[in-house]
Amino acid sequence: MKRVIKISAVIIAAVLLLLQPCAAAHISDSDGNISALKFNSDGKFTILQISDPQDDGTPRSALLEAMERSYDIVEPDLVVFTGDMVLGKIEKGKSIEVKYAAVKAAIDAYIKPIEERGIPFAVVFGNHDDQCGVTKAQQVEMYRSYKGCIGFNLTDETLDYGTYNIPILDSAGEKTAYNLWMVDSAGNGRDGKYYEYVSENTIGWYTQTSELLKRANGGEPVYSLMFQHIPVPEIYELLNEASADTDGAVEKNGKYYTLNTGLANGYLGEGPCPCEENFGEFDAIVAGGDVSAIIFGHDHVNSFVGTLRGVDIVQTPGISLLSYGDSKARGVRVFEIDENNPKSYSTHTLSYFDLMPGGISSRIKLLFQADEFIPAKIAVIAVPCLAAVVILAVLGIKKLRKKKHS
């Protein structure tokens, strides 16, 4: 009898242990604001990257559904948005008050579902984010109104708001075990001037901060991922120049390119649009030795991973339905890192069709909501209408002939 009781107690204890939720991969303050990130008790940490939603004040329903399903499928410990959250021409010609309300509505539509799930999020800005008349400072205030907002540079006036780093503590919450670099690469700077590059100040900040992290880690690099909107110019080193008739070649500035499959794998849907000036960001990263991968958005229809001088260059496709896109690439990207093997990481994409249930209904939603299908949409609507007009005309003619002969 005692043996049965002991076995039952062990089983009950095991079941209760299984029912216990995993410790959250973040630390919150007394107000519920997330103050730090950390690895889960199993030593794992998952990042969901979403790039270029690029919609207006009432984002398309299929876009929002795909985004929400990505949160539930991936169950990330952090969502990273890599820019172009809104259209640069949002509410074109309208007052700043109308523009502000539209930007706020778009951000609410993206972030409220994340907050409801208790997931932390971080943002870097893209080239469209403050072309709409709403400044980065105003957008930072919007994002920071949510408890899950991590980051933003609010102290160093030599850098933009979207340039900062996010330490990830070990599973015990005692020391920095990993790092995320968030780098601003486009928009209006604090001086009001527009740019599309990573500045010398930013590169200097990265080098200095990387060295400080290394010293605090006993002289060993704190391995990291770096996120920014616009790719580095070196991305073209992953491509081969080709002739116009080469299968899969894409055009850029009068030249044609294919992906160099010896260096990269994935899908090339357009010629990359890198930073317009190169101040040596990639060289600094290679020299730093702590960045495993530098990750971009911006080019909506590119989705690939390549390796150059020991650093991975990762291109994530856009998820927008309102701006240009391609159903071969549209989706999100997932990164998985391990506290016990921080130098390595794994990544994969989830396409729109991976995220959306029901093959036919998903395709219908895409047809009627994605802008690349506008010609097909017109045809779908126009052909039945034209057929109806023809049928009515034929019936009308027959009716007239009948009258004539009667």
C-alpha positions as CSV (number, residue, x, y, z in Angstrom):
1,M,0.0,0.0,0.0
2,K,2.8,2.4,1.0
3,R,4.5,1.6,-2.3
4,V,1.3,2.5,-4.3
5,I,1.0,5.8,-2.4
6,K,4.7,6.6,-3.1
7,I,4.3,5.8,-6.8
8,S,1.1,7.9,-7.0
9,A,2.9,10.8,-5.3
10,V,5.7,10.6,-7.8
11,I,3.3,10.6,-10.7
12,I,1.3,13.5,-9.3
13,A,4.5,15.5,-8.7
14,A,5.6,14.8,-12.3
15,V,2.3,15.8,-13.8
16,L,2.3,19.0,-11.7
17,L,5.8,19.7,-12.9
18,L,4.8,19.3,-16.5
19,L,1.8,21.6,-16.0
20,Q,4.0,24.4,-14.7
21,P,4.6,27.0,-17.3
22,C,8.1,27.6,-18.5
23,A,9.8,30.6,-16.9
24,A,9.3,33.6,-19.1
25,A,12.3,34.7,-21.1
26,H,12.2,38.2,-19.7
27,I,12.2,40.1,-16.4
28,S,9.5,42.6,-15.6
29,D,9.4,45.5,-13.2
30,S,6.7,46.2,-10.6
31,D,4.6,48.0,-13.2
32,G,4.7,45.1,-15.6
33,N,7.1,46.8,-18.0
34,I,9.7,44.3,-19.4
35,S,13.1,45.4,-18.2
36,A,15.4,42.6,-19.4
37,L,15.5,39.5,-21.6
38,K,16.9,36.2,-20.6
39,F,17.3,32.7,-22.0
40,N,14.6,30.2,-21.1
41,S,15.2,27.5,-18.5
42,D,16.2,25.1,-21.3
43,G,18.8,27.5,-22.5
44,K,16.9,28.5,-25.7
45,F,15.7,31.8,-27.0
46,T,13.5,32.4,-30.1
47,I,13.3,35.6,-32.2
48,L,10.6,36.3,-34.7
49,Q,11.6,38.9,-37.3
50,I,8.9,40.8,-39.2
51,S,9.9,43.3,-41.9
52,D,8.1,45.9,-44.0
53,P,4.4,45.6,-43.0
54,Q,4.3,49.0,-44.8
55,D,0.5,49.7,-44.6
56,D,-1.8,52.6,-43.8
57,G,-3.9,53.4,-40.8
58,T,-6.2,50.4,-41.5
59,P,-3.8,47.6,-42.3
60,R,-5.2,44.9,-44.5
61,S,-6.9,42.1,-42.7
62,A,-4.9,39.2,-44.3
63,L,-1.7,41.0,-43.2
64,L,-2.9,41.3,-39.6
65,E,-4.1,37.7,-39.6
66,A,-0.8,36.4,-40.9
67,M,1.1,38.4,-38.3
68,E,-1.1,37.2,-35.4
69,R,-0.7,33.6,-36.6
70,S,3.1,34.0,-36.6
71,Y,3.0,34.9,-32.9
72,D,0.9,31.8,-32.1
73,I,2.9,29.4,-34.4
74,V,6.4,30.5,-33.4
75,E,5.7,31.5,-29.8
76,P,8.7,33.8,-29.8
77,D,10.6,35.2,-26.8
78,L,11.0,38.5,-28.8
79,V,9.5,40.0,-31.9
80,V,11.9,42.2,-33.9
81,F,10.4,44.6,-36.5
82,T,13.0,45.7,-39.0
83,G,11.4,48.9,-40.3
84,D,8.9,50.3,-42.8
85,M,6.0,49.8,-40.5
86,V,3.9,52.4,-42.4
87,L,3.7,53.9,-45.9
88,G,5.8,57.0,-46.4
89,K,2.9,58.5,-48.3
90,I,0.4,57.6,-45.6
91,E,-2.6,60.0,-45.7
92,K,-0.9,62.0,-48.5
93,G,-1.8,65.7,-48.6
94,K,-3.6,65.5,-45.2
95,S,-2.8,67.4,-42.0
96,I,-0.2,66.3,-39.6
97,E,-2.9,65.5,-37.1
98,V,-4.5,63.1,-39.6
99,K,-1.2,61.5,-40.4
100,Y,-0.3,61.1,-36.7
101,A,-3.7,59.3,-36.1
102,A,-3.1,57.0,-39.0
103,V,0.4,56.0,-37.9
104,K,-0.8,55.5,-34.4
105,A,-3.6,53.3,-35.6
106,A,-1.2,51.2,-37.7
107,I,1.2,50.7,-34.8
108,D,-1.7,49.8,-32.5
109,A,-2.9,47.2,-35.0
110,Y,0.5,45.5,-35.0
111,I,1.5,45.8,-31.4
112,K,-1.7,45.3,-29.4
113,P,-1.9,41.5,-30.3
114,I,1.8,41.2,-29.1
115,E,1.0,42.9,-25.9
116,E,-2.0,40.7,-25.3
117,R,0.3,37.7,-25.6
118,G,2.9,39.2,-23.2
119,I,5.6,39.1,-25.9
120,P,8.5,41.6,-25.8
121,F,9.2,43.5,-29.0
122,A,11.9,45.7,-30.5
123,V,12.0,48.1,-33.5
124,V,14.5,49.6,-35.9
125,F,13.3,52.2,-38.3
126,G,13.2,52.0,-42.1
127,N,13.3,54.6,-44.8
128,H,9.5,55.0,-45.0
129,D,8.9,55.3,-41.3
130,D,9.3,59.1,-40.9
131,Q,8.8,60.2,-44.5
132,C,5.1,60.4,-43.6
133,G,5.6,63.6,-41.4
134,V,5.4,61.8,-38.1
135,T,8.9,62.0,-36.5
136,K,10.9,59.1,-35.1
137,A,10.7,60.7,-31.7
138,Q,6.9,60.7,-31.9
139,Q,6.9,57.1,-33.0
140,V,9.2,56.1,-30.2
141,E,6.6,57.5,-27.8
142,M,3.9,55.4,-29.4
143,Y,5.9,52.2,-29.1
144,R,7.0,52.9,-25.6
145,S,3.4,53.2,-24.4
146,Y,3.4,49.4,-24.6
147,K,4.7,47.3,-21.7
148,G,6.6,44.9,-24.0
149,C,8.7,47.6,-25.7
150,I,12.5,46.9,-25.4
151,G,15.1,49.3,-26.3
152,F,15.4,52.6,-28.2
153,N,18.2,55.0,-27.7
154,L,17.0,57.8,-25.4
155,T,20.4,59.0,-24.0
156,D,23.1,59.3,-26.7
157,E,22.3,62.2,-28.9
158,T,25.1,61.4,-31.3
159,L,23.1,58.3,-32.4
160,D,19.6,57.9,-33.7
161,Y,16.7,56.6,-31.7
162,G,16.8,53.2,-33.5
163,T,20.5,52.5,-32.7
164,Y,20.9,50.5,-29.5
165,N,21.8,47.0,-28.2
166,I,19.7,44.5,-26.2
167,P,21.6,42.2,-23.9
168,I,20.1,38.7,-23.3
169,L,21.0,37.3,-19.8
170,D,21.7,33.7,-19.2
171,S,18.9,31.4,-18.0
172,A,19.8,32.2,-14.4
173,G,19.4,35.9,-15.0
174,E,22.9,36.6,-13.7
175,K,25.1,37.7,-16.6
176,T,25.0,38.8,-20.3
177,A,25.1,35.6,-22.4
178,Y,24.1,37.1,-25.8
179,N,23.6,40.5,-27.5
180,L,21.3,41.9,-30.1
181,W,22.5,45.0,-32.1
182,M,19.7,47.2,-33.4
183,V,21.0,49.7,-36.1
184,D,19.3,52.6,-37.6
185,S,20.1,52.8,-41.4
186,A,17.6,55.3,-42.8
187,G,15.3,58.2,-42.3
188,N,15.5,61.7,-40.8
189,G,18.3,62.0,-38.2
190,R,18.2,64.2,-35.1
191,D,19.5,67.0,-37.2
192,G,16.5,66.7,-39.6
193,K,18.6,65.6,-42.6
194,Y,17.5,62.5,-44.6
195,Y,20.0,59.6,-45.0
196,E,20.2,56.0,-46.1
197,Y,23.5,54.7,-44.6
198,V,25.0,53.6,-41.3
199,S,27.0,56.5,-40.0
200,E,30.6,56.6,-38.8
201,N,29.3,57.5,-35.3
202,T,27.2,54.4,-35.3
203,I,30.1,52.2,-36.4
204,G,32.3,53.7,-33.7
205,W,29.6,53.1,-31.1
206,Y,29.3,49.4,-32.2
207,T,33.1,48.9,-31.9
208,Q,33.4,50.5,-28.5
209,T,30.3,48.8,-27.0
210,S,31.4,45.4,-28.5
211,E,34.8,45.8,-26.7
212,L,33.2,46.8,-23.4
213,L,31.0,43.6,-23.6
214,K,34.0,41.5,-24.4
215,R,36.0,42.9,-21.4
216,A,33.0,42.2,-19.0
217,N,32.9,38.7,-20.4
218,G,36.5,37.8,-19.4
219,G,38.0,38.8,-22.8
220,E,35.6,36.5,-24.8
221,P,33.3,37.9,-27.4
222,V,29.6,38.2,-26.5
223,Y,28.1,36.6,-29.6
224,S,25.3,38.5,-31.3
225,L,22.9,39.1,-34.2
226,M,22.6,42.5,-35.8
227,F,19.3,43.8,-37.2
228,Q,18.9,46.8,-39.5
229,H,16.6,47.8,-42.4
230,I,18.8,48.6,-45.4
231,P,21.5,46.0,-46.5
232,V,25.2,46.7,-46.5
233,P,26.7,47.3,-50.0
234,E,28.7,44.0,-49.6
235,I,25.5,42.1,-50.2
236,Y,26.4,42.3,-53.9
237,E,29.4,40.0,-53.2
238,L,26.9,37.2,-52.7
239,L,25.6,37.7,-56.3
240,N,27.0,36.8,-59.7
241,E,26.7,39.1,-62.7
242,A,24.7,37.4,-65.5
243,S,23.3,38.0,-68.9
244,A,19.7,39.3,-69.3
245,D,18.5,35.9,-70.6
246,T,19.9,33.9,-67.6
247,D,17.2,31.9,-65.9
248,G,16.2,33.7,-62.7
249,A,18.4,36.8,-63.3
250,V,17.1,40.1,-61.9
251,E,17.9,43.6,-63.1
252,K,19.5,46.4,-61.2
253,N,20.8,49.7,-62.8
254,G,21.1,48.1,-66.2
255,K,23.0,45.0,-65.0
256,Y,21.6,41.5,-64.3
257,Y,22.4,39.2,-61.3
258,T,21.8,35.8,-59.9
259,L,22.4,34.4,-56.4
260,N,25.9,32.9,-56.1
261,T,24.8,29.4,-54.8
262,G,28.4,28.7,-53.7
263,L,28.0,31.5,-51.1
264,A,24.2,31.8,-50.5
265,N,21.0,29.9,-50.6
266,G,17.4,31.2,-51.0
267,Y,15.4,33.3,-53.4
268,L,16.5,36.5,-55.3
269,G,13.5,38.4,-56.5
270,E,15.1,41.8,-57.1
271,G,18.4,43.6,-57.2
272,P,19.3,44.6,-53.6
273,C,19.0,48.3,-52.7
274,P,21.9,48.7,-50.2
275,C,23.0,51.8,-48.2
276,E,23.9,54.6,-50.5
277,E,27.2,55.2,-48.7
278,N,29.7,52.8,-47.2
279,F,31.5,53.9,-44.1
280,G,33.0,50.5,-43.3
281,E,30.2,48.9,-41.2
282,F,30.7,45.4,-42.5
283,D,34.5,45.6,-42.2
284,A,34.1,46.7,-38.5
285,I,31.8,43.7,-37.9
286,V,34.2,41.3,-39.4
287,A,37.0,42.8,-37.3
288,G,34.8,42.7,-34.1
289,G,34.3,38.9,-34.4
290,D,31.2,38.9,-32.3
291,V,28.4,39.2,-34.9
292,S,27.3,35.8,-36.3
293,A,24.8,37.4,-38.7
294,I,23.7,40.8,-39.9
295,I,20.0,40.8,-40.9
296,F,18.0,43.0,-43.2
297,G,14.6,43.9,-44.5
298,H,14.0,46.6,-47.2
299,D,14.1,44.4,-50.3
300,H,10.6,42.9,-50.1
301,V,11.0,40.0,-52.5
302,N,14.5,38.7,-51.5
303,S,14.9,35.9,-49.0
304,F,18.3,34.3,-48.6
305,V,21.2,33.6,-46.3
306,G,24.9,33.8,-47.4
307,T,28.2,33.9,-45.8
308,L,30.9,36.4,-46.4
309,R,34.3,36.6,-44.6
310,G,32.9,34.6,-41.7
311,V,29.7,36.6,-41.2
312,D,26.2,35.6,-42.4
313,I,24.3,38.1,-44.4
314,V,20.6,37.4,-44.0
315,Q,17.9,38.9,-46.2
316,T,14.3,38.6,-44.9
317,P,11.3,39.3,-47.2
318,G,8.6,41.8,-46.6
319,I,5.2,40.9,-45.3
320,S,3.3,43.8,-46.8
321,L,0.2,43.3,-49.0
322,L,-0.3,47.0,-49.7
323,S,3.3,47.7,-50.9
324,Y,5.0,45.6,-53.5
325,G,5.6,41.9,-52.8
326,D,5.9,38.4,-54.2
327,S,4.0,35.3,-53.0
328,K,7.1,33.3,-53.5
329,A,8.9,35.2,-50.7
330,R,6.4,37.0,-48.5
331,G,6.6,36.0,-44.9
332,V,8.5,36.2,-41.6
333,R,11.8,34.8,-40.4
334,V,12.6,32.9,-37.2
335,F,15.9,32.7,-35.3
336,E,16.8,30.2,-32.6
337,I,19.8,30.7,-30.4
338,D,21.2,28.4,-27.7
339,E,22.8,29.7,-24.5
340,N,25.2,26.6,-24.6
341,N,26.3,27.3,-28.1
342,P,26.0,31.0,-28.6
343,K,28.3,31.2,-31.6
344,S,25.8,29.3,-33.8
345,Y,22.1,30.0,-34.5
346,S,19.5,28.5,-36.8
347,T,17.1,30.3,-39.0
348,H,14.1,29.6,-41.3
349,T,11.3,31.5,-42.9
350,L,7.6,30.9,-42.7
351,S,5.8,32.0,-45.9
352,Y,2.4,33.6,-46.1
353,F,1.0,30.2,-47.0
354,D,2.7,28.6,-44.0
355,L,1.0,31.1,-41.7
356,M,-2.5,31.2,-43.3
357,P,-4.9,28.3,-42.9
358,G,-6.9,26.9,-45.8
359,G,-5.2,26.8,-49.2
360,I,-8.1,28.2,-51.3
361,S,-9.3,30.8,-48.8
362,S,-5.7,32.0,-48.3
363,R,-5.2,32.4,-52.0
364,I,-8.5,34.3,-52.4
365,K,-7.5,36.7,-49.6
366,L,-4.1,37.2,-51.3
367,L,-5.7,37.8,-54.7
368,F,-8.1,40.5,-53.3
369,Q,-5.7,42.1,-50.8
370,A,-2.1,42.0,-52.3
371,D,-1.3,44.8,-54.7
372,E,0.8,42.6,-57.1
373,F,-2.5,40.9,-58.0
374,I,-4.3,44.1,-59.0
375,P,-4.4,43.1,-62.8
376,A,-5.7,39.6,-61.9
377,K,-8.2,41.1,-59.5
378,I,-9.5,43.4,-62.3
379,A,-9.7,40.5,-64.6
380,V,-11.6,38.4,-62.0
381,I,-14.1,41.2,-61.6
382,A,-14.2,42.4,-65.2
383,V,-14.6,39.1,-67.0
384,P,-17.9,38.1,-65.3
385,C,-19.2,41.7,-65.7
386,L,-18.3,41.7,-69.4
387,A,-19.9,38.3,-69.9
388,A,-23.0,39.6,-68.2
389,V,-23.1,42.6,-70.5
390,V,-22.6,40.4,-73.6
391,I,-25.4,38.0,-72.4
392,L,-27.8,40.9,-71.8
393,A,-26.9,42.4,-75.2
394,V,-27.5,39.1,-77.0
395,L,-30.8,38.7,-75.2
396,G,-31.8,42.3,-76.1
397,I,-31.0,41.7,-79.7
398,K,-33.0,38.5,-79.8
399,K,-35.9,40.4,-78.2
400,L,-35.8,43.2,-80.8
401,R,-35.7,40.6,-83.6
402,K,-38.7,38.9,-82.2
403,K,-40.6,42.1,-82.1
404,K,-39.6,42.9,-85.7
405,H,-40.9,39.5,-87.0
406,S,-44.1,39.6,-84.9
